[in-house]
């Protein structure tokens, strides 16, 4: 018998545990292909539905609820964007402070160049770190 599952709810419950589709499949005793199909189509057998609800420690109603919606502005979806935005704004303000110091003769050209290079290197490392973290988070979904 075919059962409906709210695929967004299933994905959310899986992600809350920081589980990949493969880890959920192993824990529930299902195949990876079954998890992929259920998350894509929202259709599963009763046995699959029971296994998923038991493994995720949620009720069958929670998996079936059509009232469940995932906020399109969920912070977790935009962590990397906020990280890049924060690093970019930090770069902008740091550069503007250093350049204004050079123009107002409070900082020598040599010192200004050193500080611009240091800030640029720090922001480059920050962007790299944000990118690595975002890629790891994406690969866990």
Steps between C-alpha positions, in 0.01 A plus 500: 500500500631843407523762772561873470788657688575869521843495338596841642422377851706187441796706377472734797488218756801334331697825492419578864693184586777608258453174313571440135250304293737204519519512880119514525470206261742291707335593830150421367605180323401643162689551177649835407287497186184465712592807706576698184170396341294583809665842536439574132148362454350496850366149443601194703369166614349469845804299613735775381292765672504306828875440477567870436278623783657252743856583395445876514302478828202686353138401469350380174278809509807725507632331186160523331398849601426719202488797739877473543683767306862593490562870528651631175708740706644243736828628642666162455458527122680833490786458747764513229344807341496681834861399556607637162298816557657557841851439370436728202371780720798456731730531200322811377518677838859397564615619158311828532656564842852426377462706182351797689792478745746517208319794338480690829874437552440311824651185347802483270467343156723213606300426812175536305623248245596253772159535666314468169694182425436358846127574483482354149672181613272468803187549291628248243550243776156581640334447161688174459389379843138596433513318166639181656242502780216566254617217273520255791154600620361455150659158459330385822156559352 
